[in-house]
């Protein structure tokens, strides 16, 4: 579920992005309940006031001045006052009913989200009319014929590094098979990790769409892990997880981001990609006060958000923020205390594969971006390079929900540009030679599935 296409040529305008959720949708249901009670009391008072005004009007009319000019004028003014009071009572009652309906609607939406995301992933996808078989077969489920044909034709081009012949292969082994993991230290990042643009560039690097700062490529089947020292002595660990890199059902080269990875992720199962992420994090030896930040694209979001449903994982690795570009967040039960920014393009069909729509929540900011001027079709719209363009533009957004998430991300990673220090006896990054104290570090963790159709079944 990823691509390596050409970047968008035009600078994106964040004012054209549609933002829902986040701070703008923070609802205090207790305050709403208090407002309903206050409005109900005001409505009762208004009803009683109408009665008292009408009684006073009637008493004056029955009095000695009933037939006088002054009495008639009083009655007219009293009737107008009674009418105003009645309209006020109706307005207050409408306001009370409106607030009550808003509270009920918000609670119903939360209940719907909880029930909907509580179903097994296979059920959630099947009831939407889609085949729970990953992006490729999901496209065919959406529209047999043209869309599926386009996906099949372009799978080996823009979408991924490798493409299989159409054959009835089944994955060898399963997600429980242990993978091998190799760690390699690389040049630290030089950008501000607290920006959306940096997240987009990191995902391009992890996907293989662009090299690292020193010109070296990230090998397939890898996640990037950055350790960023913070001013208080703690560490932010930023994990960048790419999308699909092989369209073989079970990549013969052992890559974990293949169609098998999509199937496992869409079904909510453990996966080789999850193993890779967890083993990379276990290697960080997190201390009290440290936190984890995720960047994910496409298939990567399936594994990251799937891990967030695992309470044991969250107890071991405190996740402070998750930035998703072109992901599939809606089938998952995202914890209320994990801030998430999800960016999807109007022309991209992949974010809709879950068959449901984001429910506005205070911790989830959903950003919809318009189709890119250079088009790209259903495949190009999902391209990580185009999403990186949107991420850079989002740094310029003034939307309060976007800025709220940006503040959370900035707090999580600190300044994001702490000196890199010394790597291998030479200066690396902003720290320079001889930099004392903690240094910014970056590692590539490459996972290999040791049980594949070639290696495990046919050799």
C-alpha positions as CSV (number, residue, x, y, z in Angstrom):
1,X,0.0,0.0,0.0
2,X,2.7,2.5,-0.9
3,X,4.4,4.2,-3.8
4,X,7.5,5.8,-4.9
5,X,6.2,8.2,-7.5
6,X,7.2,11.7,-8.5
7,X,6.7,14.6,-6.1
8,X,3.9,17.1,-6.6
9,X,5.1,20.2,-8.4
10,X,2.9,22.8,-6.9
11,X,3.1,24.1,-3.4
12,X,0.1,23.0,-1.4
13,X,-2.3,25.4,0.3
14,X,-3.2,24.2,3.8
15,X,-6.3,26.4,3.8
16,X,-7.8,24.0,1.2
17,X,-7.4,21.1,3.7
18,X,-10.5,19.9,5.6
19,X,-9.8,19.2,9.3
20,X,-12.1,17.4,11.7
21,X,-11.5,16.2,15.3
22,X,-8.9,17.3,17.7
23,X,-9.3,20.3,20.0
24,X,-12.2,21.7,18.0
25,X,-14.2,18.6,18.8
26,X,-13.4,18.3,22.5
27,X,-16.8,17.8,24.1
28,X,-17.5,18.1,27.9
29,X,-20.6,16.0,28.3
30,X,-20.9,17.0,32.0
31,X,-21.0,20.6,30.9
32,X,-23.7,19.8,28.4
33,X,-25.7,18.1,31.0
34,X,-25.4,21.1,33.3
35,X,-26.5,23.3,30.4
36,X,-29.6,21.1,29.8
37,X,-30.5,21.4,33.4
38,X,-30.0,25.2,33.5
39,X,-32.1,25.6,30.3
40,X,-34.8,23.4,31.6
41,X,-35.0,25.6,34.8
42,X,-35.1,28.7,32.6
43,X,-37.9,27.2,30.5
44,X,-39.9,26.4,33.6
45,X,-39.4,30.0,34.8
46,X,-40.4,31.4,31.4
47,X,-43.6,29.3,31.4
48,X,-44.4,30.5,34.9
49,X,-43.7,34.1,33.9
50,X,-46.2,33.9,31.0
51,X,-48.8,32.6,33.5
52,X,-48.2,35.5,35.9
53,X,-48.2,38.1,33.2
54,X,-51.5,36.8,31.8
55,X,-53.0,36.8,35.3
56,X,-51.9,40.4,35.8
57,X,-53.4,41.4,32.5
58,X,-56.7,39.7,33.3
59,X,-56.8,41.3,36.7
60,X,-56.4,44.8,35.3
61,X,-59.0,44.2,32.6
62,X,-61.6,43.2,35.2
63,X,-60.8,46.2,37.3
64,X,-62.5,49.6,37.4
65,X,-60.5,50.9,34.5
66,X,-61.7,48.2,32.1
67,X,-63.5,50.6,29.9
68,X,-61.0,53.4,30.0
69,X,-58.6,54.5,27.3
70,X,-55.7,53.9,29.7
71,X,-57.0,50.4,30.4
72,X,-57.2,49.5,26.8
73,X,-53.6,50.8,26.2
74,X,-52.4,48.7,29.2
75,X,-54.1,45.6,27.9
76,X,-52.5,46.0,24.5
77,X,-49.0,46.5,26.0
78,X,-49.6,43.6,28.4
79,X,-50.7,41.3,25.5
80,X,-47.5,42.2,23.6
81,X,-45.5,41.4,26.7
82,X,-47.2,38.1,27.2
83,X,-46.5,37.2,23.5
84,X,-42.8,38.1,24.0
85,X,-42.6,36.0,27.1
86,X,-44.2,33.0,25.3
87,X,-41.7,33.3,22.4
88,X,-38.9,33.5,24.9
89,X,-40.1,30.4,26.6
90,X,-40.3,28.5,23.3
91,X,-36.8,29.7,22.4
92,X,-35.4,28.5,25.7
93,X,-37.1,25.2,25.3
94,X,-35.7,24.8,21.8
95,X,-32.3,25.6,23.1
96,X,-32.6,23.0,25.9
97,X,-33.8,20.3,23.4
98,X,-31.0,21.2,21.0
99,X,-28.3,20.9,23.7
100,X,-29.8,17.6,24.8
101,X,-29.8,16.3,21.3
102,X,-26.2,17.3,20.8
103,X,-25.2,15.5,23.9
104,X,-27.2,12.4,22.9
105,X,-25.7,12.5,19.4
106,X,-22.2,12.8,20.7
107,X,-22.6,9.8,23.1
108,X,-24.3,7.8,20.3
109,X,-21.4,8.5,18.0
110,X,-18.9,7.4,20.7
111,X,-21.0,4.2,21.4
112,X,-21.2,3.5,17.6
113,X,-17.4,3.9,17.3
114,X,-16.8,1.6,20.3
115,X,-19.2,-1.1,19.0
116,X,-18.0,-0.8,15.5
117,X,-14.3,-1.0,16.3
118,X,-15.0,-3.7,18.9
119,X,-15.8,-6.2,16.1
120,X,-13.1,-8.4,14.6
121,X,-11.3,-6.7,11.8
122,X,-12.5,-9.3,9.3
123,X,-16.1,-8.7,10.3
124,X,-15.7,-4.9,10.1
125,X,-14.3,-5.1,6.6
126,X,-16.6,-7.8,5.3
127,X,-19.8,-6.0,6.4
128,X,-18.7,-3.0,4.4
129,X,-18.8,-5.1,1.2
130,X,-15.0,-5.4,0.8
131,X,-13.0,-8.6,0.7
132,X,-10.6,-8.6,3.7
133,X,-7.6,-9.4,1.6
134,X,-5.4,-6.3,1.6
135,X,-5.2,-3.4,-0.7
136,X,-4.9,-5.3,-4.0
137,X,-7.9,-7.4,-3.5
138,X,-9.7,-4.6,-1.7
139,X,-9.5,-2.6,-4.8
140,X,-11.0,-5.4,-6.8
141,X,-13.8,-5.6,-4.2
142,X,-14.6,-1.9,-4.6
143,X,-15.0,-2.0,-8.4
144,X,-14.2,-5.2,-10.3
145,X,-12.7,-4.4,-13.7
146,X,-11.1,-1.0,-14.2
147,X,-9.8,-0.2,-10.7
148,X,-8.6,-3.7,-10.1
149,X,-7.0,-3.9,-13.5
150,X,-5.2,-0.6,-12.9
151,X,-3.9,-1.8,-9.6
152,X,-2.7,-5.1,-11.1
153,X,-1.1,-3.4,-14.1
154,X,0.7,-0.8,-12.0
155,X,1.7,-2.9,-9.0
156,X,5.2,-3.5,-10.3
157,X,5.7,0.1,-11.3
158,X,4.6,2.9,-9.0
159,X,3.2,0.8,-6.1
160,X,6.2,-1.3,-5.1
161,X,9.7,-2.5,-5.7
162,X,8.7,-6.0,-6.9
163,X,5.6,-7.6,-8.5
164,X,4.6,-11.2,-8.7
165,X,3.2,-13.0,-11.6
166,X,-0.5,-13.7,-11.0
167,X,-0.4,-17.2,-9.5
168,X,-2.3,-19.0,-6.7
169,X,0.6,-18.7,-4.2
170,X,-0.2,-18.9,-0.5
171,X,2.1,-17.4,2.1
172,X,4.6,-20.0,3.5
173,X,4.7,-20.2,7.3
174,X,2.7,-17.6,9.3
175,X,3.0,-14.5,11.4
176,X,4.2,-16.5,14.3
177,X,7.5,-17.5,12.6
178,X,10.4,-15.6,14.1
179,X,12.2,-13.2,11.8
180,X,15.8,-12.2,11.8
181,X,16.6,-8.6,12.5
182,X,19.7,-6.7,11.7
183,X,20.5,-3.2,13.2
184,X,22.7,-0.7,11.5
185,X,23.6,2.8,12.8
186,X,23.3,5.5,10.1
187,X,23.8,9.2,10.0
188,X,21.4,11.1,12.3
189,X,18.7,13.2,10.9
190,X,19.4,16.9,10.5
191,X,15.8,18.2,10.4
192,X,13.3,19.2,13.0
193,X,11.6,16.0,14.0
194,X,8.7,18.0,15.5
195,X,7.4,19.0,12.1
196,X,5.0,17.1,9.8
197,X,7.4,17.7,6.9
198,X,10.1,15.8,8.7
199,X,7.7,12.9,9.2
200,X,7.0,12.9,5.5
201,X,10.6,12.9,4.5
202,X,11.4,10.1,7.0
203,X,8.6,8.0,5.5
204,X,10.0,8.6,2.0
205,X,13.4,7.4,3.3
206,X,12.0,4.3,4.9
207,X,10.0,3.5,1.8
208,X,13.2,3.9,-0.4
209,X,11.8,6.8,-2.3
210,X,14.7,9.0,-1.3
211,X,18.1,8.3,0.4
212,X,19.2,9.3,3.8
213,X,21.0,12.6,4.4
214,X,24.3,11.1,3.6
215,X,23.1,9.6,0.3
216,X,22.8,6.0,1.4
217,X,19.5,4.2,0.8
218,X,17.4,2.4,3.4
219,X,17.2,-1.3,2.5
220,X,13.7,-2.8,1.9
221,X,11.9,-4.4,4.9
222,X,13.2,-1.8,7.3
223,X,12.0,0.6,9.9
224,X,13.9,3.8,11.0
225,X,14.4,4.5,14.6
226,X,15.7,7.8,15.9
227,X,16.8,8.6,19.5
228,X,16.4,12.3,20.3
229,X,17.7,13.6,23.6
230,X,15.3,16.0,25.4
231,X,16.2,18.9,27.6
232,X,15.0,17.1,30.8
233,X,17.4,14.2,30.1
234,X,14.8,11.8,28.8
235,X,14.7,10.5,25.2
236,X,12.1,10.5,22.5
237,X,12.2,7.5,20.3
238,X,10.8,8.1,16.8
239,X,9.8,5.0,14.8
240,X,9.1,5.4,11.1
241,X,7.2,2.5,9.5
242,X,6.7,2.3,5.7
243,X,4.0,0.9,3.5
244,X,3.9,-2.1,1.2
245,X,7.2,-2.7,-0.6
246,X,6.5,-6.0,-2.4
247,X,3.4,-7.2,-4.1
248,X,4.4,-10.9,-3.8
249,X,1.8,-12.7,-1.6
250,X,4.9,-13.8,0.4
251,X,8.0,-11.9,-0.6
252,X,10.7,-14.5,-1.7
253,X,13.4,-12.1,-0.5
254,X,11.9,-12.2,3.0
255,X,10.5,-8.7,3.1
256,X,8.0,-8.2,5.8
257,X,6.0,-5.4,4.1
258,X,4.4,-7.7,1.5
259,X,0.8,-8.8,0.8
260,X,1.1,-11.3,3.6
261,X,1.8,-8.3,5.9
262,X,-1.3,-6.5,4.5
263,X,-3.5,-9.6,5.2
264,X,-2.2,-9.9,8.8
265,X,-2.6,-6.2,9.4
266,X,-6.1,-6.0,8.0
267,X,-7.2,-9.0,10.0
268,X,-5.8,-7.5,13.2
269,X,-3.3,-10.4,13.6
270,X,0.2,-10.4,14.8
271,X,2.6,-9.9,11.9
272,X,6.3,-10.0,11.0
273,X,6.1,-6.2,10.7
274,X,4.9,-6.0,14.3
275,X,7.7,-8.2,15.4
276,X,10.2,-5.9,13.7
277,X,8.7,-2.9,15.4
278,X,8.6,-4.5,18.8
279,X,12.2,-5.9,18.6
280,X,13.4,-2.5,17.4
281,X,11.7,-0.8,20.4
282,X,13.0,-3.5,22.9
283,X,16.5,-2.6,21.8
284,X,16.0,1.0,23.0
285,X,16.0,0.1,26.7
286,X,13.5,2.9,27.4
287,X,13.8,4.5,30.8
288,X,11.2,6.3,33.0
289,X,10.1,9.5,31.2
290,X,11.0,8.3,27.7
291,X,8.3,8.3,25.1
292,X,7.7,6.8,21.6
293,X,6.4,8.6,18.5
294,X,5.3,6.8,15.4
295,X,5.3,7.9,11.7
296,X,3.4,5.5,9.5
297,X,2.3,5.2,5.9
298,X,-0.3,2.9,4.4
299,X,0.4,-0.7,5.5
300,X,2.6,0.7,8.3
301,X,-0.5,2.2,9.9
302,X,-2.2,-1.2,10.1
303,X,0.7,-2.6,12.2
304,X,1.1,0.6,14.4
305,X,-2.5,1.0,15.2
306,X,-2.9,-2.7,15.7
307,X,-0.2,-2.5,18.3
308,X,-2.0,0.3,20.1
309,X,-4.9,-2.1,20.7
310,X,-2.5,-4.2,22.8
311,X,-2.5,-3.0,26.3
312,X,0.7,-4.9,27.2
313,X,2.5,-3.2,24.3
314,X,1.3,0.2,25.5
315,X,2.4,-0.5,29.1
316,X,5.9,-1.2,27.9
317,X,6.2,1.5,25.3
318,X,4.4,4.9,26.2
319,X,3.2,6.2,22.8
320,X,3.0,10.0,22.8
321,X,1.9,10.7,19.2
322,X,1.2,8.9,15.9
323,X,1.4,10.7,12.6
324,X,-0.2,8.8,9.7
325,X,-0.1,9.6,6.0
326,X,-2.4,7.6,3.7
327,X,-3.3,5.1,6.3
328,X,-6.3,3.0,7.3
329,X,-7.1,4.2,10.9
330,X,-10.8,3.7,11.2
331,X,-11.1,-0.1,11.8
332,X,-9.0,0.2,15.0
333,X,-9.9,1.0,18.6
334,X,-7.5,4.0,19.1
335,X,-7.0,4.6,22.8
336,X,-8.4,8.0,24.0
337,X,-5.0,9.0,25.5
338,X,-3.0,8.6,22.3
339,X,-3.0,11.7,20.0
340,X,-3.2,10.7,16.3
341,X,-3.0,12.9,13.2
342,X,-4.3,11.2,10.1
343,X,-3.8,12.7,6.6
344,X,-5.7,11.3,3.6
345,X,-6.2,12.5,0.1
346,X,-9.6,12.8,-1.6
347,X,-8.4,10.8,-4.6
348,X,-6.9,8.0,-2.5
349,X,-9.1,4.9,-2.1
350,X,-6.8,3.2,0.4
351,X,-8.0,5.1,3.5
352,X,-11.6,4.1,2.7
353,X,-10.8,0.4,2.7
354,X,-12.1,0.0,6.3
355,X,-15.6,0.9,5.1
356,X,-16.2,3.4,7.9
357,X,-15.5,7.0,8.5
358,X,-13.6,8.8,11.3
359,X,-15.7,9.9,14.2
360,X,-14.7,13.3,15.5
361,X,-12.7,12.8,18.7
362,X,-10.5,15.1,20.7
363,X,-7.4,12.9,20.3
364,X,-7.8,12.2,16.6
365,X,-7.2,14.9,14.0
366,X,-8.4,13.9,10.6
367,X,-7.1,15.9,7.6
368,X,-8.5,15.6,4.1
369,X,-6.5,17.0,1.3
370,X,-7.7,17.8,-2.2
371,X,-6.5,15.9,-5.2
372,X,-3.1,17.0,-6.4
373,X,-2.9,19.1,-9.6
374,X,-0.7,16.6,-11.3
375,X,-3.4,13.9,-10.7
376,X,-1.7,10.5,-10.6
377,X,-4.9,8.5,-10.5
378,X,-5.8,6.1,-7.8
379,X,-2.3,4.8,-7.5
380,X,-0.6,8.2,-7.7
381,X,-2.9,9.6,-5.0
382,X,-1.5,7.1,-2.5
383,X,2.1,7.9,-3.3
384,X,4.2,8.7,-0.3
385,X,6.0,11.5,-2.1
386,X,2.7,13.4,-2.7
387,X,1.7,12.8,0.9
388,X,5.1,14.3,2.0
389,X,4.1,17.4,0.0
390,X,0.9,17.6,2.0
391,X,2.8,17.1,5.3
392,X,5.1,20.0,4.5
393,X,2.1,22.2,3.7
394,X,0.4,21.2,6.9
395,X,3.2,22.8,8.9
396,X,1.8,26.1,7.7
397,X,-1.7,25.4,8.8
398,X,-3.3,27.7,11.4
399,X,-6.2,25.2,12.2
400,X,-6.5,24.9,16.0
401,X,-6.8,21.1,15.9
402,X,-3.7,20.8,13.7
403,X,-1.8,23.3,15.9
404,X,-2.9,21.4,19.0
405,X,-1.5,18.1,17.7
406,X,1.7,19.9,16.6
407,X,2.1,21.2,20.1
408,X,1.8,17.6,21.5
409,X,4.3,16.4,18.9
410,X,6.7,19.2,19.7
411,X,6.5,18.4,23.4
412,X,7.1,14.7,22.7
413,X,10.3,15.2,20.7
414,X,11.6,18.3,22.4
415,X,13.2,20.7,20.0
416,X,13.7,17.9,17.5
417,X,17.1,19.3,16.5
418,X,19.4,18.4,19.4
419,X,23.1,18.1,18.4
420,X,24.0,14.8,16.8
421,X,27.3,14.4,18.5
422,X,30.0,12.0,17.3
423,X,29.4,8.9,15.3
424,X,32.4,6.6,14.6
425,X,34.9,9.1,15.9
426,X,33.8,11.9,13.5
427,X,31.4,14.8,13.7
428,X,27.9,14.0,12.6
429,X,25.2,16.5,12.2
430,X,24.8,19.7,14.2
431,X,26.7,18.5,17.2
432,X,30.2,18.7,15.7
433,X,33.3,16.9,16.8
434,X,33.8,16.6,20.5
435,X,30.1,17.3,21.4
436,X,29.6,16.2,25.0
437,X,26.5,14.7,26.4
438,X,23.7,12.7,24.8
439,X,23.6,12.8,21.0
440,X,20.9,12.3,18.4
441,X,21.1,8.8,16.9
442,X,19.4,7.0,14.1
443,X,19.3,3.3,13.3
444,X,17.9,1.1,10.5
445,X,16.3,-2.2,11.7
446,X,15.9,-4.6,8.8
447,X,13.7,-7.6,9.3
448,X,13.8,-10.8,7.2
449,X,11.0,-13.5,7.1
450,X,13.0,-16.7,7.1
451,X,10.0,-18.8,5.9
452,X,9.0,-17.9,2.4
453,X,7.8,-19.8,-0.7
454,X,11.3,-19.9,-2.1
455,X,13.3,-20.3,1.1
456,X,10.9,-22.3,3.3
457,X,8.9,-24.4,0.8
458,X,10.7,-24.9,-2.4
459,X,14.4,-24.9,-1.5
